[in-house]
């Protein structure tokens, strides 16, 4: 009898949008992995060292989630960049210019 265990995996995609375009990182992780584990396994943090998971929010298909949420097969994990400007303040500035 073999001691090898079959480990179930799921395929997910990690997305990070930059001003230049959207970067996609397909990755296979063990079943039960967390969002944080999938992000780390994807390599996106090496490619974009400015990403700080303590600061950047993350979501799955546009819905904010915690880093400890378990992923499901075919999840689209999105890493959001901080806004360059507060949307309310930007509207106020545009209104003042008019």
C-alpha positions in Angstrom: 0.0 0.0 0.0 1.4 3.4 -1.0 1.6 6.2 1.5 1.1 8.8 -1.2 -2.0 10.9 -0.6 -4.0 12.4 -3.4 -4.5 16.1 -2.6 -7.5 17.7 -4.2 -6.8 21.1 -5.9 -8.9 23.9 -7.3 -8.1 26.3 -10.0 -8.6 30.0 -9.3 -7.5 33.2 -10.9 -5.9 36.2 -9.2 -6.4 39.6 -10.9 -4.6 42.9 -10.3 -5.4 45.9 -12.4 -2.7 48.5 -13.0 -3.1 51.8 -14.9 -1.4 50.0 -17.8 -3.8 47.1 -17.9 -5.2 44.0 -16.1 -2.8 41.3 -15.0 -4.1 37.7 -14.7 -2.5 34.9 -12.7 -4.2 31.5 -13.0 -3.1 29.3 -10.1 -3.9 25.9 -8.8 -4.1 25.6 -5.0 -5.1 22.9 -2.6 -8.8 22.5 -1.8 -9.6 24.5 1.3 -6.9 27.2 0.6 -7.6 30.7 1.7 -7.7 33.8 -0.5 -4.3 34.9 1.0 -2.7 31.6 0.2 -4.0 31.7 -3.4 -2.7 35.2 -3.8 0.8 34.2 -2.4 0.9 31.1 -4.6 0.0 33.1 -7.8 3.2 35.1 -7.8 1.5 38.5 -8.1 3.2 39.7 -4.9 6.6 39.1 -6.4 5.6 40.9 -9.6 4.0 43.9 -7.8 5.8 44.5 -4.5 3.7 47.6 -3.9 0.8 45.3 -3.0 0.3 45.1 0.8 -2.3 42.7 1.8 -2.7 44.6 5.1 -3.7 47.6 3.1 -5.1 46.5 -0.3 -8.7 45.2 -0.2 -9.6 42.0 -2.0 -12.7 40.6 -3.5 -14.2 37.7 -5.4 -16.2 38.7 -8.4 -16.5 42.2 -7.1 -17.6 41.4 -3.6 -15.2 42.3 -0.8 -14.0 39.2 1.2 -11.6 38.6 4.0 -8.2 37.1 3.4 -9.1 34.0 5.4 -12.1 33.1 3.2 -11.8 29.7 1.6 -11.6 29.7 -2.2 -13.8 27.7 -4.5 -13.0 26.3 -7.9 -13.0 29.0 -10.6 -13.1 31.9 -8.1 -11.8 35.2 -9.6 -9.8 36.8 -6.8 -9.4 40.6 -7.3 -6.8 42.8 -5.6 -8.0 46.4 -5.4 -5.6 49.4 -5.5 -6.3 52.3 -3.2 -8.2 55.1 -4.9 -6.1 58.0 -6.2 -8.6 60.5 -4.9 -11.7 60.5 -2.7 -14.7 60.3 -5.1 -16.7 62.8 -3.1 -13.9 65.3 -3.0 -13.4 64.9 -6.8 -17.1 65.6 -7.4 -16.9 68.7 -5.2 -13.8 70.0 -7.1 -15.6 69.5 -10.5 -18.7 71.2 -9.2 -16.6 74.2 -8.0 -15.0 74.6 -11.4 -18.4 74.9 -13.1 
